[in-house]
Amino acid sequence: MTDETYSTYFVNRNGDSLGTAPGLLPIPLRQGMEITIHSHTGTFTVVNWRFHHGHPDENAGLTIIVE
């Protein structure tokens, strides 16, 4: 699989999408890390993350859970 197969997804604790970036973002992740998301005001805090190895139609990639 190529990197285009994967995306980075930002979701809240309820699983609601806050944004998507193509490919896998090469950033170190840690709980408590503050991030901003385009089109959303304020700062979000990383609470967890997970990776799914699969096909594009399965939302393959990195999911970053924020609050």
All heavy atoms as TSV, in Angstrom:
chain	resi	resn	atom	element	x	y	z
A	1	MET	N	N	0.834	-1.184	0.000
A	1	MET	CA	C	0.000	0.000	0.000
A	1	MET	C	C	0.877	1.245	0.000
A	1	MET	O	O	1.880	1.291	0.685
A	1	MET	CB	C	-0.886	0.020	1.237
A	1	MET	CG	C	-2.049	-0.877	1.142
A	1	MET	SD	S	-3.143	-0.633	2.549
A	1	MET	CE	C	-4.007	-2.159	2.436
A	2	THR	N	N	0.436	2.217	-0.720
A	2	THR	CA	C	1.167	3.480	-0.742
A	2	THR	C	C	0.602	4.416	0.311
A	2	THR	O	O	-0.460	4.191	0.860
A	2	THR	CB	C	1.056	4.141	-2.123
A	2	THR	OG1	O	-0.310	4.469	-2.356
A	2	THR	CG2	C	1.565	3.232	-3.229
A	3	ASP	N	N	1.333	5.497	0.553
A	3	ASP	CA	C	0.881	6.461	1.555
A	3	ASP	C	C	-0.452	7.098	1.181
A	3	ASP	O	O	-1.197	7.533	2.032
A	3	ASP	CB	C	1.951	7.532	1.763
A	3	ASP	CG	C	1.834	8.223	3.092
A	3	ASP	OD1	O	1.385	7.572	4.060
A	3	ASP	OD2	O	2.176	9.406	3.170
A	4	GLU	N	N	-0.778	7.151	-0.148
A	4	GLU	CA	C	-2.056	7.729	-0.573
A	4	GLU	C	C	-3.242	6.881	-0.110
A	4	GLU	O	O	-4.366	7.335	-0.132
A	4	GLU	CB	C	-2.104	7.895	-2.094
A	4	GLU	CG	C	-1.150	8.916	-2.639
A	4	GLU	CD	C	0.224	8.322	-2.944
A	4	GLU	OE1	O	0.305	7.174	-3.415
A	4	GLU	OE2	O	1.211	9.010	-2.690
A	5	THR	N	N	-2.967	5.644	0.269
A	5	THR	CA	C	-4.032	4.766	0.749
A	5	THR	C	C	-4.542	5.230	2.107
A	5	THR	O	O	-5.681	5.016	2.460
A	5	THR	CB	C	-3.509	3.318	0.889
A	5	THR	OG1	O	-3.020	2.903	-0.383
A	5	THR	CG2	C	-4.589	2.374	1.356
A	6	TYR	N	N	-3.681	5.902	2.854
A	6	TYR	CA	C	-4.001	6.270	4.223
A	6	TYR	C	C	-4.331	7.744	4.359
A	6	TYR	O	O	-3.869	8.568	3.586
A	6	TYR	CB	C	-2.811	5.959	5.145
A	6	TYR	CG	C	-2.444	4.506	5.152
A	6	TYR	CD1	C	-1.277	4.079	4.529
A	6	TYR	CD2	C	-3.246	3.572	5.774
A	6	TYR	CE1	C	-0.933	2.742	4.533
A	6	TYR	CE2	C	-2.904	2.242	5.781
A	6	TYR	CZ	C	-1.750	1.820	5.161
A	6	TYR	OH	O	-1.419	0.503	5.166
A	7	SER	N	N	-5.085	8.066	5.387
A	7	SER	CA	C	-5.390	9.446	5.755
A	7	SER	C	C	-5.232	9.583	7.254
A	7	SER	O	O	-5.172	8.592	7.981
A	7	SER	CB	C	-6.824	9.816	5.356
A	7	SER	OG	O	-6.965	9.829	3.964
A	8	THR	N	N	-5.179	10.820	7.703
A	8	THR	CA	C	-5.193	11.110	9.136
A	8	THR	C	C	-6.540	11.737	9.440
A	8	THR	O	O	-6.930	12.714	8.802
A	8	THR	CB	C	-4.050	12.060	9.523
A	8	THR	OG1	O	-2.801	11.443	9.165
A	8	THR	CG2	C	-4.061	12.356	11.013
A	9	TYR	N	N	-7.255	11.161	10.385
A	9	TYR	CA	C	-8.606	11.606	10.747
A	9	TYR	C	C	-8.580	12.205	12.150
A	9	TYR	O	O	-7.952	11.647	13.045
A	9	TYR	CB	C	-9.580	10.418	10.735
A	9	TYR	CG	C	-9.597	9.681	9.415
A	9	TYR	CD1	C	-8.814	8.556	9.217
A	9	TYR	CD2	C	-10.390	10.128	8.369
A	9	TYR	CE1	C	-8.814	7.882	8.003
A	9	TYR	CE2	C	-10.404	9.458	7.147
A	9	TYR	CZ	C	-9.615	8.340	6.979
A	9	TYR	OH	O	-9.622	7.688	5.775
A	10	PHE	N	N	-9.279	13.309	12.312
A	10	PHE	CA	C	-9.442	13.929	13.626
A	10	PHE	C	C	-10.903	13.775	14.016
A	10	PHE	O	O	-11.795	14.186	13.277
A	10	PHE	CB	C	-9.062	15.412	13.573
A	10	PHE	CG	C	-7.617	15.637	13.241
A	10	PHE	CD1	C	-7.201	15.765	11.924
A	10	PHE	CD2	C	-6.669	15.692	14.248
A	10	PHE	CE1	C	-5.862	15.962	11.615
A	10	PHE	CE2	C	-5.317	15.881	13.945
A	10	PHE	CZ	C	-4.927	16.019	12.628
A	11	VAL	N	N	-11.153	13.159	15.163
A	11	VAL	CA	C	-12.521	12.941	15.645
A	11	VAL	C	C	-12.598	13.313	17.123
A	11	VAL	O	O	-11.595	13.296	17.835
A	11	VAL	CB	C	-12.985	11.475	15.452
A	11	VAL	CG1	C	-12.975	11.078	13.990
A	11	VAL	CG2	C	-12.154	10.515	16.261
A	12	ASN	N	N	-13.826	13.629	17.573
A	12	ASN	CA	C	-14.014	13.855	19.001
A	12	ASN	C	C	-14.331	12.520	19.673
A	12	ASN	O	O	-14.397	11.480	19.009
A	12	ASN	CB	C	-15.074	14.927	19.263
A	12	ASN	CG	C	-16.447	14.538	18.781
A	12	ASN	OD1	O	-16.763	13.361	18.564
A	12	ASN	ND2	N	-17.311	15.526	18.586
A	13	ARG	N	N	-14.530	12.548	20.974
A	13	ARG	CA	C	-14.779	11.299	21.729
A	13	ARG	C	C	-16.039	10.576	21.272
A	13	ARG	O	O	-16.177	9.372	21.464
A	13	ARG	CB	C	-14.878	11.590	23.223
A	13	ARG	CG	C	-13.547	11.856	23.877
A	13	ARG	CD	C	-13.757	12.021	25.382
A	13	ARG	NE	N	-12.558	12.357	26.083
A	13	ARG	CZ	C	-11.836	11.491	26.779
A	13	ARG	NH1	N	-12.183	10.233	26.832
A	13	ARG	NH2	N	-10.755	11.887	27.416
A	14	ASN	N	N	-16.979	11.318	20.647
A	14	ASN	CA	C	-18.211	10.703	20.151
A	14	ASN	C	C	-18.034	10.104	18.761
A	14	ASN	O	O	-18.968	9.537	18.213
A	14	ASN	CB	C	-19.335	11.734	20.105
A	14	ASN	CG	C	-19.711	12.232	21.477
A	14	ASN	OD1	O	-19.661	11.488	22.459
A	14	ASN	ND2	N	-20.076	13.491	21.562
A	15	GLY	N	N	-16.848	10.272	18.171
A	15	GLY	CA	C	-16.598	9.756	16.834
A	15	GLY	C	C	-16.991	10.715	15.725
A	15	GLY	O	O	-16.929	10.358	14.554
A	16	ASP	N	N	-17.399	11.946	16.081
A	16	ASP	CA	C	-17.757	12.945	15.078
A	16	ASP	C	C	-16.497	13.473	14.411
A	16	ASP	O	O	-15.526	13.826	15.086
A	16	ASP	CB	C	-18.520	14.113	15.715
A	16	ASP	CG	C	-19.786	13.671	16.423
A	16	ASP	OD1	O	-20.481	12.776	15.895
A	16	ASP	OD2	O	-20.073	14.202	17.511
A	17	SER	N	N	-16.520	13.560	13.086
A	17	SER	CA	C	-15.361	14.034	12.338
A	17	SER	C	C	-15.138	15.524	12.543
A	17	SER	O	O	-16.067	16.325	12.471
A	17	SER	CB	C	-15.563	13.752	10.851
A	17	SER	OG	O	-14.488	14.286	10.110
A	18	LEU	N	N	-13.886	15.900	12.792
A	18	LEU	CA	C	-13.498	17.298	12.913
A	18	LEU	C	C	-12.602	17.717	11.751
A	18	LEU	O	O	-12.349	18.895	11.557
A	18	LEU	CB	C	-12.772	17.529	14.238
A	18	LEU	CG	C	-13.582	17.220	15.487
A	18	LEU	CD1	C	-12.695	17.297	16.718
A	18	LEU	CD2	C	-14.759	18.165	15.607
A	19	GLY	N	N	-12.109	16.752	10.993
A	19	GLY	CA	C	-11.258	17.055	9.854
A	19	GLY	C	C	-10.468	15.836	9.405
A	19	GLY	O	O	-10.365	14.849	10.127
A	20	THR	N	N	-9.937	15.929	8.193
A	20	THR	CA	C	-9.150	14.849	7.602
A	20	THR	C	C	-7.986	15.454	6.845
A	20	THR	O	O	-8.129	16.503	6.220
A	20	THR	CB	C	-10.018	14.026	6.618
A	20	THR	OG1	O	-11.156	13.521	7.306
A	20	THR	CG2	C	-9.248	12.860	6.030
A	21	ALA	N	N	-6.854	14.792	6.901
A	21	ALA	CA	C	-5.678	15.204	6.131
A	21	ALA	C	C	-5.228	14.006	5.296
A	21	ALA	O	O	-5.223	12.876	5.786
A	21	ALA	CB	C	-4.555	15.646	7.061
A	22	PRO	N	N	-4.855	14.239	4.024
A	22	PRO	CA	C	-4.378	13.112	3.212
A	22	PRO	C	C	-3.049	12.589	3.729
A	22	PRO	O	O	-2.228	13.350	4.239
A	22	PRO	CB	C	-4.223	13.730	1.817
A	22	PRO	CG	C	-4.090	15.192	2.047
A	22	PRO	CD	C	-4.824	15.504	3.319
A	23	GLY	N	N	-2.861	11.297	3.644
A	23	GLY	CA	C	-1.613	10.679	4.097
A	23	GLY	C	C	-1.547	10.579	5.605
A	23	GLY	O	O	-2.492	10.911	6.324
A	24	LEU	N	N	-0.422	10.119	6.080
A	24	LEU	CA	C	-0.197	9.999	7.519
A	24	LEU	C	C	0.629	11.187	7.964
A	24	LEU	O	O	1.731	11.404	7.466
A	24	LEU	CB	C	0.544	8.707	7.845
A	24	LEU	CG	C	-0.189	7.425	7.465
A	24	LEU	CD1	C	0.693	6.215	7.744
A	24	LEU	CD2	C	-1.504	7.316	8.192
A	25	LEU	N	N	0.122	11.971	8.885
A	25	LEU	CA	C	0.867	13.121	9.371
A	25	LEU	C	C	2.067	12.651	10.181
A	25	LEU	O	O	1.915	11.867	11.121
A	25	LEU	CB	C	-0.023	14.025	10.228
A	25	LEU	CG	C	-1.162	14.722	9.503
A	25	LEU	CD1	C	-1.920	15.631	10.472
A	25	LEU	CD2	C	-0.658	15.546	8.332
A	26	PRO	N	N	3.251	13.102	9.833
A	26	PRO	CA	C	4.468	12.665	10.531
A	26	PRO	C	C	4.715	13.493	11.789
A	26	PRO	O	O	5.676	14.247	11.894
A	26	PRO	CB	C	5.561	12.886	9.483
A	26	PRO	CG	C	5.069	14.073	8.718
A	26	PRO	CD	C	3.555	13.937	8.680
A	27	ILE	N	N	3.807	13.378	12.751
A	27	ILE	CA	C	3.946	14.136	13.993
A	27	ILE	C	C	4.013	13.170	15.166
A	27	ILE	O	O	3.365	12.128	15.153
A	27	ILE	CB	C	2.784	15.136	14.197
A	27	ILE	CG1	C	1.430	14.419	14.201
A	27	ILE	CG2	C	2.797	16.205	13.112
A	27	ILE	CD1	C	0.243	15.294	14.553
A	28	PRO	N	N	4.791	13.502	16.181
A	28	PRO	CA	C	4.782	12.667	17.385
A	28	PRO	C	C	3.474	12.916	18.130
A	28	PRO	O	O	3.001	14.046	18.195
A	28	PRO	CB	C	5.983	13.169	18.182
A	28	PRO	CG	C	6.188	14.569	17.711
A	28	PRO	CD	C	5.722	14.621	16.284
A	29	LEU	N	N	2.884	11.870	18.641
A	29	LEU	CA	C	1.621	12.001	19.368
A	29	LEU	C	C	1.821	11.667	20.833
A	29	LEU	O	O	2.526	10.721	21.175
A	29	LEU	CB	C	0.563	11.064	18.782
A	29	LEU	CG	C	0.052	11.426	17.407
A	29	LEU	CD1	C	-0.825	10.308	16.862
A	29	LEU	CD2	C	-0.720	12.731	17.452
A	30	ARG	N	N	1.178	12.456	21.682
A	30	ARG	CA	C	1.163	12.138	23.102
A	30	ARG	C	C	-0.155	12.628	23.677
A	30	ARG	O	O	-0.729	13.607	23.209
A	30	ARG	CB	C	2.341	12.768	23.829
A	30	ARG	CG	C	2.375	14.269	23.782
A	30	ARG	CD	C	3.530	14.824	24.622
A	30	ARG	NE	N	3.615	16.252	24.476
A	30	ARG	CZ	C	2.822	17.138	25.069
A	30	ARG	NH1	N	1.872	16.739	25.882
A	30	ARG	NH2	N	2.971	18.434	24.877
A	31	GLN	N	N	-0.653	11.923	24.656
A	31	GLN	CA	C	-1.872	12.367	25.324
A	31	GLN	C	C	-1.613	13.712	25.965
A	31	GLN	O	O	-0.548	13.956	26.527
A	31	GLN	CB	C	-2.328	11.337	26.354
A	31	GLN	CG	C	-2.831	10.073	25.718
A	31	GLN	CD	C	-3.272	9.045	26.739
A	31	GLN	OE1	O	-2.810	9.038	27.872
A	31	GLN	NE2	N	-4.151	8.168	26.331
A	32	GLY	N	N	-2.593	14.613	25.848
A	32	GLY	CA	C	-2.477	15.946	26.417
A	32	GLY	C	C	-1.907	16.968	25.454
A	32	GLY	O	O	-1.921	18.159	25.728
A	33	MET	N	N	-1.419	16.510	24.306
A	33	MET	CA	C	-0.873	17.418	23.293
A	33	MET	C	C	-1.984	18.319	22.769
A	33	MET	O	O	-3.091	17.863	22.502
A	33	MET	CB	C	-0.298	16.576	22.158
A	33	MET	CG	C	0.217	17.328	20.991
A	33	MET	SD	S	0.856	16.103	19.801
A	33	MET	CE	C	1.056	17.147	18.403
A	34	GLU	N	N	-1.710	19.607	22.640
A	34	GLU	CA	C	-2.698	20.542	22.125
A	34	GLU	C	C	-2.519	20.708	20.627
A	34	GLU	O	O	-1.394	20.800	20.129
A	34	GLU	CB	C	-2.575	21.887	22.829
A	34	GLU	CG	C	-2.989	21.830	24.275
A	34	GLU	CD	C	-2.981	23.193	24.936
A	34	GLU	OE1	O	-2.503	24.176	24.333
A	34	GLU	OE2	O	-3.455	23.271	26.079
A	35	ILE	N	N	-3.645	20.703	19.913
A	35	ILE	CA	C	-3.619	20.912	18.475
A	35	ILE	C	C	-4.742	21.864	18.084
A	35	ILE	O	O	-5.700	22.057	18.836
A	35	ILE	CB	C	-3.770	19.594	17.685
A	35	ILE	CG1	C	-5.120	18.941	17.983
A	35	ILE	CG2	C	-2.649	18.629	17.981
A	35	ILE	CD1	C	-5.433	17.779	17.069
A	36	THR	N	N	-4.608	22.470	16.924
A	36	THR	CA	C	-5.685	23.269	16.345
A	36	THR	C	C	-6.101	22.596	15.051
A	36	THR	O	O	-5.314	21.896	14.411
A	36	THR	CB	C	-5.245	24.717	16.072
A	36	THR	OG1	O	-4.112	24.696	15.206
A	36	THR	CG2	C	-4.883	25.435	17.367
A	37	ILE	N	N	-7.355	22.797	14.666
A	37	ILE	CA	C	-7.898	22.194	13.457
A	37	ILE	C	C	-8.551	23.298	12.631
A	37	ILE	O	O	-9.412	24.029	13.140
A	37	ILE	CB	C	-8.937	21.097	13.795
A	37	ILE	CG1	C	-8.270	19.979	14.608
A	37	ILE	CG2	C	-9.573	20.550	12.527
A	37	ILE	CD1	C	-9.231	18.942	15.142
A	38	HIS	N	N	-8.131	23.409	11.374
A	38	HIS	CA	C	-8.692	24.408	10.469
A	38	HIS	C	C	-10.218	24.314	10.465
A	38	HIS	O	O	-10.770	23.228	10.499
A	38	HIS	CB	C	-8.144	24.179	9.053
A	38	HIS	CG	C	-8.692	25.116	8.044
A	38	HIS	ND1	N	-8.343	26.442	8.029
A	38	HIS	CD2	C	-9.567	24.927	7.041
A	38	HIS	CE1	C	-8.980	27.035	7.035
A	38	HIS	NE2	N	-9.727	26.125	6.430
A	39	SER	N	N	-10.874	25.417	10.454
A	39	SER	CA	C	-12.337	25.564	10.429
A	39	SER	C	C	-13.009	25.302	11.781
A	39	SER	O	O	-14.223	25.277	11.861
A	39	SER	CB	C	-12.992	24.713	9.327
A	39	SER	OG	O	-13.048	23.346	9.674
A	40	HIS	N	N	-12.216	25.085	12.820
A	40	HIS	CA	C	-12.754	24.934	14.171
A	40	HIS	C	C	-12.021	25.919	15.075
A	40	HIS	O	O	-10.795	25.973	15.069
A	40	HIS	CB	C	-12.557	23.515	14.705
A	40	HIS	CG	C	-13.366	22.489	13.987
A	40	HIS	ND1	N	-14.686	22.257	14.269
A	40	HIS	CD2	C	-13.044	21.663	12.968
A	40	HIS	CE1	C	-15.147	21.307	13.471
A	40	HIS	NE2	N	-14.152	20.925	12.667
A	41	THR	N	N	-12.775	26.661	15.859
A	41	THR	CA	C	-12.143	27.619	16.760
A	41	THR	C	C	-11.667	26.903	18.018
A	41	THR	O	O	-12.211	25.872	18.417
A	41	THR	CB	C	-13.107	28.750	17.145
A	41	THR	OG1	O	-14.277	28.182	17.741
A	41	THR	CG2	C	-13.510	29.561	15.932
A	42	GLY	N	N	-10.656	27.437	18.617
A	42	GLY	CA	C	-10.156	26.889	19.870
A	42	GLY	C	C	-9.085	25.844	19.660
A	42	GLY	O	O	-8.672	25.525	18.553
A	43	THR	N	N	-8.663	25.315	20.780
A	43	THR	CA	C	-7.616	24.303	20.810
A	43	THR	C	C	-8.213	22.993	21.281
A	43	THR	O	O	-9.074	22.962	22.150
A	43	THR	CB	C	-6.499	24.751	21.777
A	43	THR	OG1	O	-5.984	26.003	21.326
A	43	THR	CG2	C	-5.366	23.755	21.831
A	44	PHE	N	N	-7.743	21.907	20.722
A	44	PHE	CA	C	-8.176	20.572	21.114
A	44	PHE	C	C	-7.025	19.857	21.812
A	44	PHE	O	O	-5.859	20.173	21.588
A	44	PHE	CB	C	-8.610	19.763	19.894
A	44	PHE	CG	C	-9.824	20.303	19.200
A	44	PHE	CD1	C	-9.703	21.256	18.208
A	44	PHE	CD2	C	-11.081	19.876	19.560
A	44	PHE	CE1	C	-10.814	21.771	17.564
A	44	PHE	CE2	C	-12.209	20.387	18.931
A	44	PHE	CZ	C	-12.075	21.334	17.929
A	45	THR	N	N	-7.366	18.872	22.638
A	45	THR	CA	C	-6.367	18.091	23.358
A	45	THR	C	C	-6.457	16.637	22.904
A	45	THR	O	O	-7.549	16.054	22.880
A	45	THR	CB	C	-6.613	18.175	24.882
A	45	THR	OG1	O	-6.577	19.550	25.271
A	45	THR	CG2	C	-5.565	17.404	25.646
A	46	VAL	N	N	-5.325	16.055	22.558
A	46	VAL	CA	C	-5.284	14.652	22.143
A	46	VAL	C	C	-5.537	13.770	23.366
A	46	VAL	O	O	-4.877	13.907	24.390
A	46	VAL	CB	C	-3.917	14.307	21.508
A	46	VAL	CG1	C	-3.811	12.806	21.224
A	46	VAL	CG2	C	-3.684	15.126	20.250
A	47	VAL	N	N	-6.514	12.865	23.249
A	47	VAL	CA	C	-6.803	11.937	24.341
A	47	VAL	C	C	-6.428	10.497	23.993
A	47	VAL	O	O	-6.212	9.679	24.885
A	47	VAL	CB	C	-8.280	12.014	24.797
A	47	VAL	CG1	C	-8.573	13.360	25.420
A	47	VAL	CG2	C	-9.238	11.735	23.666
A	48	ASN	N	N	-6.345	10.195	22.682
A	48	ASN	CA	C	-5.998	8.837	22.265
A	48	ASN	C	C	-5.774	8.837	20.762
A	48	ASN	O	O	-6.074	9.825	20.092
A	48	ASN	CB	C	-7.099	7.850	22.645
A	48	ASN	CG	C	-6.576	6.454	22.890
A	48	ASN	OD1	O	-5.438	6.117	22.539
A	48	ASN	ND2	N	-7.399	5.618	23.495
A	49	TRP	N	N	-5.288	7.738	20.226
A	49	TRP	CA	C	-5.146	7.583	18.787
A	49	TRP	C	C	-5.116	6.102	18.474
A	49	TRP	O	O	-4.879	5.260	19.334
A	49	TRP	CB	C	-3.896	8.282	18.247
A	49	TRP	CG	C	-2.609	7.824	18.851
A	49	TRP	CD1	C	-1.798	6.821	18.399
A	49	TRP	CD2	C	-1.993	8.313	20.031
A	49	TRP	NE1	N	-0.719	6.675	19.216
A	49	TRP	CE2	C	-0.805	7.579	20.237
A	49	TRP	CE3	C	-2.314	9.310	20.946
A	49	TRP	CZ2	C	0.034	7.815	21.313
A	49	TRP	CZ3	C	-1.468	9.538	22.005
A	49	TRP	CH2	C	-0.320	8.798	22.174
A	50	ARG	N	N	-5.380	5.801	17.184
A	50	ARG	CA	C	-5.354	4.407	16.738
A	50	ARG	C	C	-5.006	4.389	15.247
A	50	ARG	O	O	-5.189	5.380	14.540
A	50	ARG	CB	C	-6.685	3.713	16.996
A	50	ARG	CG	C	-7.860	4.308	16.234
A	50	ARG	CD	C	-9.156	3.542	16.544
A	50	ARG	NE	N	-10.287	4.174	15.903
A	50	ARG	CZ	C	-11.087	5.070	16.458
A	50	ARG	NH1	N	-10.888	5.444	17.715
A	50	ARG	NH2	N	-12.091	5.596	15.803
A	51	PHE	N	N	-4.514	3.267	14.764
A	51	PHE	CA	C	-4.171	3.106	13.363
A	51	PHE	C	C	-4.930	1.913	12.809
A	51	PHE	O	O	-5.008	0.864	13.455
A	51	PHE	CB	C	-2.664	2.889	13.188
A	51	PHE	CG	C	-2.275	2.692	11.751
A	51	PHE	CD1	C	-2.139	3.780	10.916
A	51	PHE	CD2	C	-2.071	1.427	11.238
A	51	PHE	CE1	C	-1.796	3.611	9.579
A	51	PHE	CE2	C	-1.724	1.244	9.906
A	51	PHE	CZ	C	-1.587	2.339	9.086
A	52	HIS	N	N	-5.489	2.076	11.605
A	52	HIS	CA	C	-6.181	0.967	10.935
A	52	HIS	C	C	-5.473	0.691	9.614
A	52	HIS	O	O	-5.383	1.561	8.752
A	52	HIS	CB	C	-7.652	1.308	10.686
A	52	HIS	CG	C	-8.353	0.298	9.830
A	52	HIS	ND1	N	-8.519	-1.010	10.218
A	52	HIS	CD2	C	-8.899	0.405	8.602
A	52	HIS	CE1	C	-9.160	-1.666	9.263
A	52	HIS	NE2	N	-9.394	-0.827	8.267
A	53	HIS	N	N	-4.943	-0.516	9.466
A	53	HIS	CA	C	-4.311	-0.943	8.219
A	53	HIS	C	C	-5.410	-1.555	7.364
A	53	HIS	O	O	-6.042	-2.535	7.751
A	53	HIS	CB	C	-3.225	-1.985	8.529
A	53	HIS	CG	C	-2.531	-2.470	7.304
A	53	HIS	ND1	N	-2.992	-3.525	6.555
A	53	HIS	CD2	C	-1.415	-2.013	6.694
A	53	HIS	CE1	C	-2.176	-3.718	5.549
A	53	HIS	NE2	N	-1.202	-2.819	5.605
A	54	GLY	N	N	-5.691	-0.957	6.220
A	54	GLY	CA	C	-6.759	-1.473	5.364
A	54	GLY	C	C	-6.823	-0.705	4.059
A	54	GLY	O	O	-5.837	-0.131	3.612
A	55	HIS	N	N	-7.994	-0.687	3.471
A	55	HIS	CA	C	-8.230	-0.045	2.177
A	55	HIS	C	C	-8.852	1.336	2.375
A	55	HIS	O	O	-9.463	1.604	3.420
A	55	HIS	CB	C	-9.152	-0.919	1.331
A	55	HIS	CG	C	-8.581	-2.278	1.083
A	55	HIS	ND1	N	-7.558	-2.500	0.195
A	55	HIS	CD2	C	-8.872	-3.479	1.641
A	55	HIS	CE1	C	-7.244	-3.782	0.196
A	55	HIS	NE2	N	-8.026	-4.403	1.070
A	56	PRO	N	N	-8.731	2.235	1.364
A	56	PRO	CA	C	-9.283	3.591	1.504
A	56	PRO	C	C	-10.775	3.619	1.866
A	56	PRO	O	O	-11.212	4.472	2.628
A	56	PRO	CB	C	-9.052	4.219	0.124
A	56	PRO	CG	C	-7.895	3.476	-0.425
A	56	PRO	CD	C	-8.029	2.064	0.103
A	57	ASP	N	N	-11.556	2.677	1.331
A	57	ASP	CA	C	-12.994	2.673	1.626
A	57	ASP	C	C	-13.280	2.212	3.057
A	57	ASP	O	O	-14.423	2.244	3.509
A	57	ASP	CB	C	-13.764	1.821	0.622
A	57	ASP	CG	C	-13.351	0.364	0.631
A	57	ASP	OD1	O	-12.259	0.040	1.135
A	57	ASP	OD2	O	-14.123	-0.454	0.097
A	58	GLU	N	N	-12.253	1.805	3.795
A	58	GLU	CA	C	-12.401	1.398	5.194
A	58	GLU	C	C	-11.846	2.454	6.146
A	58	GLU	O	O	-11.610	2.177	7.308
A	58	GLU	CB	C	-11.626	0.101	5.443
A	58	GLU	CG	C	-12.038	-1.078	4.622
A	58	GLU	CD	C	-11.119	-2.260	4.867
A	58	GLU	OE1	O	-9.897	-2.076	4.996
A	58	GLU	OE2	O	-11.648	-3.384	4.921
A	59	ASN	N	N	-11.608	3.672	5.634
A	59	ASN	CA	C	-10.990	4.738	6.454
A	59	ASN	C	C	-9.659	4.284	7.018
A	59	ASN	O	O	-9.355	4.478	8.182
A	59	ASN	CB	C	-11.911	5.219	7.565
A	59	ASN	CG	C	-13.101	5.957	7.031
A	59	ASN	OD1	O	-13.058	6.528	5.946
A	59	ASN	ND2	N	-14.184	5.956	7.783
A	60	ALA	N	N	-8.843	3.669	6.162
A	60	ALA	CA	C	-7.522	3.220	6.590
A	60	ALA	C	C	-6.670	4.419	6.973
A	60	ALA	O	O	-6.699	5.446	6.324
A	60	ALA	CB	C	-6.842	2.443	5.474
A	61	GLY	N	N	-5.935	4.288	8.051
A	61	GLY	CA	C	-5.028	5.347	8.448
A	61	GLY	C	C	-5.027	5.602	9.947
A	61	GLY	O	O	-5.416	4.753	10.740
A	62	LEU	N	N	-4.601	6.796	10.284
A	62	LEU	CA	C	-4.426	7.211	11.666
A	62	LEU	C	C	-5.637	8.030	12.113
A	62	LEU	O	O	-6.013	8.987	11.447
A	62	LEU	CB	C	-3.157	8.069	11.767
A	62	LEU	CG	C	-2.840	8.698	13.120
A	62	LEU	CD1	C	-2.547	7.607	14.151
A	62	LEU	CD2	C	-1.662	9.635	12.972
A	63	THR	N	N	-6.243	7.627	13.205
A	63	THR	CA	C	-7.340	8.394	13.793
A	63	THR	C	C	-6.852	9.000	15.094
A	63	THR	O	O	-6.372	8.272	15.975
A	63	THR	CB	C	-8.569	7.505	14.056
A	63	THR	OG1	O	-9.012	6.955	12.805
A	63	THR	CG2	C	-9.706	8.301	14.684
A	64	ILE	N	N	-6.947	10.323	15.194
A	64	ILE	CA	C	-6.541	11.056	16.388
A	64	ILE	C	C	-7.807	11.521	17.101
A	64	ILE	O	O	-8.619	12.224	16.518
A	64	ILE	CB	C	-5.642	12.249	16.031
A	64	ILE	CG1	C	-4.391	11.735	15.287
A	64	ILE	CG2	C	-5.259	13.022	17.290
A	64	ILE	CD1	C	-3.537	12.845	14.713
A	65	ILE	N	N	-7.978	11.090	18.345
A	65	ILE	CA	C	-9.174	11.413	19.117
A	65	ILE	C	C	-8.849	12.578	20.026
A	65	ILE	O	O	-7.869	12.544	20.777
A	65	ILE	CB	C	-9.646	10.192	19.930
A	65	ILE	CG1	C	-9.881	9.013	18.965
A	65	ILE	CG2	C	-10.895	10.511	20.741
A	65	ILE	CD1	C	-9.656	7.669	19.583
A	66	VAL	N	N	-9.669	13.634	19.930
A	66	VAL	CA	C	-9.428	14.863	20.677
A	66	VAL	C	C	-10.679	15.254	21.465
A	66	VAL	O	O	-11.774	14.779	21.227
A	66	VAL	CB	C	-9.018	16.012	19.737
A	66	VAL	CG1	C	-7.726	15.680	19.018
A	66	VAL	CG2	C	-10.110	16.348	18.749
A	67	GLU	N	N	-10.462	16.160	22.414
A	67	GLU	CA	C	-11.602	16.737	23.145
A	67	GLU	C	C	-11.370	18.221	23.307
A	67	GLU	O	O	-10.265	18.717	23.121
A	67	GLU	CB	C	-11.804	16.094	24.507
A	67	GLU	CG	C	-10.637	16.221	25.447
A	67	GLU	CD	C	-10.899	15.565	26.788
A	67	GLU	OE1	O	-11.879	14.822	26.937
A	67	GLU	OE2	O	-10.111	15.796	27.698
